[in-house]
Amino acid sequence: MKESVKEYYGKTLQGSADLKTDACATSTEIPDYVKQAIGQIHDEVVTRYYGCGLLAPDLLEGKRILDLGSGSGRDAYVLSKLVGEHGYVVGVDMTVEQLDVANRHIDYHTEKFGYAKPNVEFIKGYIEKLDELGLEDNSFDIIVSNCVINLSPDKEAVLSEAYRLLKPGGELYFSDVYSDRRVPQELVDDPVLYGECLSGALYWNDFHNLAKKVGFADPRLVEDRPLGIDNAAIEKKIGHISFFSATYRLFKLDQLEPACEDYGQAVIYKGTIAHNEKALLLDKHHWIETGRTFAVCGNTYNMLRETRFAPHFEFIGNWDNHFGIFEGCGTSLPYDAVALSATEEADGGCC
Ligand SMILES: C[S@@+](CC[C@H](N)C(=O)[O-])C[C@H]1O[C@@H](n2cnc3c(N)ncnc32)[C@H](O)[C@@H]1O
């Protein structure tokens, strides 16, 4: 399957216009400062962009970032701009043609961003075998990936390598495709469905369990959207399976518990993060307004207290008293459309 994916991204596709579905396309609303950064990226790099989400978490200045499956380098270059001259970005991809496009434009972007020397590099390699690339344990603040992990035949290896490479308190912040049920093997074996980032997708609950298994105890969904297939032949093949593009953030924190527990804690956001003066979106269920005393579970408390977000919050409470399960960190069904169809099915069963 790896060879067929290389063929698809190296030779079959010449640009995003060649895609048959919108699985590898981004429709998220993009903040102005990120739009400005994208506007500075070389046309050839942008033409061969096949991402499905937006990889611009907050507080990137000076950070060391790894991009898994960096492709032609669009996100890596945007991040190179956002981390600033003292940050650093490493992109890894297995497809020579994609790497060639990315490498061709290093000097262009260094000059465009006004840096004295490049702060980005691209390495040829497999994201399941990051141990072969000489990258040190605990060496990245943030790992990103855009519409790639679904293409990997060994997703557990990718996630556990990402866990190894992250610094404690770091995060894997990535966009990918998920399904609302397990995808049958005959569809997984279809090279076009696989190459289009559909049939390699994990069923969302298998993903949650895998993330927890490798150490990311509390995966947080940031945003999601149902994918439009808009291709009759592909729609017929996939039948009733629904696919979603979703962005998750997975913090590497020993302190996280398997469930959201209530210790009566709260946080107050100071409004001090650039571009987020009125509120900060931690994840889909945590839109934290500036100045408001915001009740949190123990895990959310730690995600803010033990990470780069800490200086921007006041922390209220301790671990002395436990009040049971914390309600409010999200439902057991992650995506709105999955939740809706499950409710409809349940309603149908009652009639
Ligand atoms: C859908 S494209 C996304 C590329 C890039 N992230 C972007 O947003 O434009 C998938 C990319 O992942 C790379 N890729 C897929 N499987 C890989 C693997 N196992 N190891 C390394 N790269 C891989 C492909 O070569 C391709 O460049």
Ligand as a Chemical Component Dictionary entry (heavy atoms), coordinates in Angstrom:
data_LIG
# 
_chem_comp.id                   LIG 
_chem_comp.type                 NON-POLYMER 
_chem_comp.pdbx_formal_charge   0 
_chem_comp.three_letter_code    LIG 
# 
loop_
_chem_comp_atom.comp_id 
_chem_comp_atom.atom_id 
_chem_comp_atom.alt_atom_id 
_chem_comp_atom.type_symbol 
_chem_comp_atom.charge 
_chem_comp_atom.model_Cartn_x 
_chem_comp_atom.model_Cartn_y 
_chem_comp_atom.model_Cartn_z 
_chem_comp_atom.pdbx_ordinal 
LIG C1  C1  C 0  -2.734 13.698 1.597 1  
LIG S1  S1  S 1  -1.049 14.105 1.421 2  
LIG C2  C2  C 0  -0.861 15.383 2.620 3  
LIG C3  C3  C 0  0.452  16.108 2.448 4  
LIG C4  C4  C 0  0.622  17.333 3.350 5  
LIG N1  N1  N 0  0.466  17.028 4.749 6  
LIG C5  C5  C 0  -0.339 18.401 2.929 7  
LIG O1  O1  O 0  -1.169 18.790 3.773 8  
LIG O2  O2  O -1 -0.280 18.829 1.780 9  
LIG C6  C6  C 0  -0.265 12.728 2.159 10 
LIG C7  C7  C 0  1.265  12.808 2.244 11 
LIG O3  O3  O 0  1.710  11.851 3.186 12 
LIG C8  C8  C 0  2.834  11.174 2.676 13 
LIG N2  N2  N 0  2.821  9.850  3.313 14 
LIG C9  C9  C 0  1.813  8.941  3.270 15 
LIG N3  N3  N 0  2.137  7.856  3.993 16 
LIG C10 C10 C 0  3.374  8.098  4.515 17 
LIG C11 C11 C 0  4.245  7.336  5.363 18 
LIG N4  N4  N 0  3.892  6.128  5.785 19 
LIG N5  N5  N 0  5.443  7.878  5.699 20 
LIG C12 C12 C 0  5.786  9.118  5.236 21 
LIG N6  N6  N 0  5.012  9.866  4.438 22 
LIG C13 C13 C 0  3.812  9.369  4.082 23 
LIG C14 C14 C 0  2.620  11.151 1.182 24 
LIG O4  O4  O 0  3.842  11.004 0.524 25 
LIG C15 C15 C 0  1.976  12.503 0.943 26 
LIG O5  O5  O 0  2.947  13.490 0.691 27 
# 
loop_
_chem_comp_bond.comp_id 
_chem_comp_bond.atom_id_1 
_chem_comp_bond.atom_id_2 
_chem_comp_bond.value_order 
_chem_comp_bond.pdbx_ordinal 
LIG C1  S1  SING 1  
LIG S1  C2  SING 2  
LIG S1  C6  SING 3  
LIG C2  C3  SING 4  
LIG C3  C4  SING 5  
LIG C4  N1  SING 6  
LIG C4  C5  SING 7  
LIG C5  O1  DOUB 8  
LIG C5  O2  SING 9  
LIG C6  C7  SING 10 
LIG C7  O3  SING 11 
LIG C7  C15 SING 12 
LIG O3  C8  SING 13 
LIG C8  N2  SING 14 
LIG C8  C14 SING 15 
LIG N2  C9  SING 16 
LIG N2  C13 SING 17 
LIG C9  N3  DOUB 18 
LIG N3  C10 SING 19 
LIG C10 C11 SING 20 
LIG C10 C13 DOUB 21 
LIG C11 N4  SING 22 
LIG C11 N5  DOUB 23 
LIG N5  C12 SING 24 
LIG C12 N6  DOUB 25 
LIG N6  C13 SING 26 
LIG C14 O4  SING 27 
LIG C14 C15 SING 28 
LIG C15 O5  SING 29 
# 
